[in-house]
Amino acid sequence: MALFTPDSIQRVRDALDIVSVVESYLPLKRAGSAYKALCPFHNEKTPSFTVNPTLQLFKCFGCGEGGDLFTFVMKMDGVGFGEAVQLMADRAGVTLERASGYSVEQSRDRADEKTSLFWINSKAMAYFEDCLADQKEGKTARDYLLSRGFTMEVIKAWRLGWAPESSGGLCDYLVKESGGKREKTIEYAIKAGLLRRAEDREPYEFYRGRIIFPILDTQRRAIGFGGRLLKEDPQKRVGKYINSPETPLFNKSRTLFGLDAASRDIRLSRQAIIVEGYTDVIMCHQYGLRNVVATLGTALTRDHIRVLRRYADLVIARFDADAAGANATDKALRLFVEEDMPLKIIRSREFKDACEYLPQNGAEGFQAELEKADDAFTYHLRNCFEAGKLRTIDEKAIAVRKAMEVVNLTPDAMKLEMLRKQVANTAGVPVASLPSPDRRRQQRNPEPANTGNNQLHATKPLQKTEDNIIERKLIECMLQSREWCDQACAILPPEEFSSELLRDLAAEIHDAWSEAEAIDATQVFGRVQHAEAGKFLSDILMKEHPPTTEDEFEETLTRAQINRLQEEFRKLQQELHLSQAEGNSKKCEELLKKHMEIRRKIDELQKYFSFNFA
């Protein structure tokens, strides 16, 4: 079921230019009437990724990926169609109207609030940057960052800033930028976590005397800020590091610092590396290690893992070696196992702080530590059965139970059996004696239902079977001519196409021709809320061969007729076998006549079939 009305989705398309959307992710270069770049979806040396501003579509002629701006955001951010539409609506400041079940006014209110918060954060980020760049005000903070080994180029690229110790500057700046709308500006600055206000007092800055690390979403919009105290507080009244509070834009349990910069490299390598903090991430990127992210003052959560799964097949992480670190490792391990997400853990005690490690050991040393990382189960079993600690039967039994607590969380049945055997071999006990999974516990914690925008038509990509290759060709022909559309629907009605996407497209094209003398393919496809619609459209409109000819259409139509008759033939054969088994000779005779008639039609049509549809 559609989440948003087609008209509101079209307003989002009309409000945005695909060139500016793509450029917010990767650099484009003009190439005639189009733009080109190295494809973000596969490794290449010569740009084959093309953006067509006239058609508002993209296409990579290397790997075949293509689509509209929603398809691009889905691929880059690893989200579903609905979430991509919502992200672009937020960017454009367009209110999406829900197709059903939601109040339009509620949607508008939420969109307006988010737009205001994004604006406040963008202005605050510019203010903090200016303060850091100020020759006098930002000198101490700049000197500190340079002393840690960061280059000015990296400091600017990550848009680091400085929040002065004195209060009032940020508030005055925001009010001035808003055109003097003081009360409304302060209201949203408080909601964004930039200002705080005690009862009956003037608002004051949340960040003071701190180096500022902007926290960006994958659209590179500021959703929050992290701040590091520059001068130590002997009385420990305030934390050394603080993050924005929870806001409509920022949730630290779902947000990963640096994902905006790392997503492309994570997607290409299919590996994500998790380090401890902002400076570790930035230093890794400075040394060319660009698939690195960090959590924001919180332990890894299930939501973090699900975000990473969009981009990576493997996560490599390091946890502290102390008691708290061991506890964090155990909790994270359990989550990764439950989510069936491969995890490797770095064991080296030297590799504690990437920000200190890299200047001393370089990227090569870092890579060497990654290669020595243990997979999660090897790490866990080594800790459970640590040599020299299991002196008694009771100690060994405790170790087995501890190991099995994690192993039995594995949702993959085959992997579970292999791990059980591994534990049994390590402990020297029969597999049958090991504790079994608590299925009742697993049933009490089922996978959450797929709800919300991210799941809208999150179907598998359309597979190009022989049947739907013909149907895709028919869709293309139906777009070219009302006459062709009518002929195609007479042979294969929209409801009889082989997939939901093709059925919806055929119906929309047929309806469009019944209402107008000419149709716009982009608008027709835009009314179909399906993840693959944009890619299909780019395949049609950005192809490198000419439009379909009359002869090619006739051949396509003939092949569609043959396919439909062959399907009828198969069904008749099944009925005939059933009637023969039942001994119903009269029905068998009727079915045989139909059987022969269909066979005759297929043979007649195949005489004229010669077009290559591959």
Secondary structure, DSSP 4 states (H G I P E B T S, - for coil): --SB-HHHHHHHHHH--HHHHHHTTS--EEETTEEEE--TTS--SS--EEEETTTTEEEETTT--EE-HHHHHHHHHT--HHHHHHHHHHHHTPPPPBSSSS-HHHHHHHHHHHHHHHHHHHHHHHHHHHHHHSTTTTHHHHHHHHHTT--HHHHHHTT-EEE-SSSSHHHHHHHHHTTS-HHHHHHHHHHTTSEE--TTS--EES--SEEEEEEE-TT--EEEEEEEESS--TT--S-SEEEPPP-SS--TTT--BTHHHHHHHHHHHTEEEEESSHHHHHHHHHTT--SEEE-SSS---HHHHHHHHTT-SEEEEE--SSHHHHHHHHHHHHHHHHTT--EEEE--SSTT-HHHHHHHHHHHHHHHHHHTPEEHHHHHHHHHT-TTS--SHHHHHHHHHHHHHHHTT---HHHHHHHHHHHHHHHT--GGGSPPP-HHHHHHSPPPP--SGGGTT-PPPPP--HHHHHHHHHHHHHHH-HHHHHHHHHHS-GGGSSSHHHHHHHHHHHHHHHH-SS--HHHHHHTS--TTHHHHHHHHHT-SSPPPPHHHHHHHHHHHHHHHHHHHHHHHHHHHHHHHHHT-HHHHHHHHHHHHHHHHHHHHHHTT------
